[in-house]
Amino acid sequence: MLGAIASRAVRRHGLVTTQRRLLSKEAFGSFELDGPGKDAIKPRVAESAWIAPSATLLGDIEIAEDASVWFNVVVRGDRDLIRIGKRTNIQDGSVLHTDAGRVMDIGDDVTVGHMAMLHGCKIHNNTLIGIGAVVLDGYIGPNCLIGANALITEGKKIPEGSLVTGVNKVARSLTPEEIEGLTRSAAGYVQNQKRYRATLTKTE
């Protein structure tokens, strides 16, 4: 449903491309929202970031240089700021939200796998969140790997360099080689978003 709403918004603003035309940089669902007692708040996206056409951004959001937000992602900054760092990628189908009074901060070089659910958390640099993982209002240190379908419960703090599986289970510390792999994951998505920016076209 959200994808359909975003698509209608794109059509309403005249951003649907013709056959084989390069997609507009603005061809994603970006919505501003009136904040309590203040002017409308809208997403701020760095020029070098890339947002997929079917992604939806709403409210108080900051997306830094070379970051990417992929297809069918929802980032809903209707309660407080959501910040996405440099070279960070939010992969397809993920959902990001937070509560009032709790800034959500995702650091630099973070990989968020497909269909992850993040709520009100702080994720430090060079961390990978696995496919389908759920991270509630907690803290994840730098250089961590949160396994696929893992659950980080509210208030949990994950120390630097941890491999986490299941529910809050710190299985072991990551090796230097594994930490280097986290960096390569983020760097690979930077290269991929540049390819999409340059060549993605819509066919009809």
JOWO-V966493 format. One record per pair of residues at least 4 apart in sequence whose ideal C-beta (glycine too) atoms are under 6 Angstrom apart, sorted by the first residue. I is the first residue (numbers start at 1). J is the second residue. If there is no record, write none. Layout:
BEGIN
I;J
I;J
END
This chain:
BEGIN
2;56
2;74
3;54
3;72
6;29
6;54
6;56
9;29
10;15
10;16
10;27
11;16
15;24
15;27
17;21
17;23
17;202
19;203
19;204
20;201
22;201
23;27
23;53
23;200
23;202
27;53
28;51
28;53
28;55
29;56
30;43
30;57
31;58
32;40
32;42
33;41
33;59
33;78
34;40
35;41
41;59
41;60
43;57
43;61
44;62
45;49
45;63
46;64
46;65
48;65
48;66
49;63
49;67
50;68
50;193
50;196
50;197
51;55
51;69
52;70
52;71
54;71
54;72
55;69
55;73
56;74
57;61
57;75
58;76
59;77
59;78
60;77
60;81
61;75
61;77
61;82
62;83
63;67
63;84
64;85
64;86
65;86
66;86
66;87
66;190
67;84
67;88
68;89
68;189
68;193
69;73
69;90
70;91
70;92
71;92
72;92
72;93
73;90
73;94
74;95
75;82
75;96
76;97
77;82
79;98
79;99
79;100
80;98
80;100
80;102
80;103
81;103
82;96
82;98
82;104
83;105
84;88
84;106
85;106
85;107
85;108
86;108
87;108
87;109
87;186
87;190
88;106
88;110
89;111
89;189
90;94
90;112
91;112
91;113
91;114
92;114
93;114
93;115
94;112
94;116
95;117
96;118
97;119
98;102
98;104
98;120
99;120
102;120
104;120
105;122
106;110
106;123
107;123
107;124
107;125
108;125
109;125
109;126
109;186
110;123
110;127
111;128
111;185
111;186
112;116
112;129
113;129
113;130
113;131
114;131
115;132
116;129
116;133
117;134
118;135
119;136
120;137
121;135
121;138
122;139
123;127
123;140
124;141
124;142
125;142
126;142
126;143
126;182
126;183
127;140
127;144
128;145
128;182
128;185
129;133
129;146
130;146
130;147
130;148
131;148
132;148
132;149
133;146
133;150
134;151
135;152
136;153
136;154
137;154
138;152
138;155
138;156
139;157
140;144
140;158
141;158
141;159
141;160
142;160
143;160
143;161
143;179
144;158
144;162
145;163
146;150
146;164
147;165
150;164
150;165
151;167
152;156
153;168
156;168
158;162
158;164
161;173
161;174
162;170
163;171
163;172
163;174
164;170
165;169
165;171
174;178
174;179
195;199
196;200
END
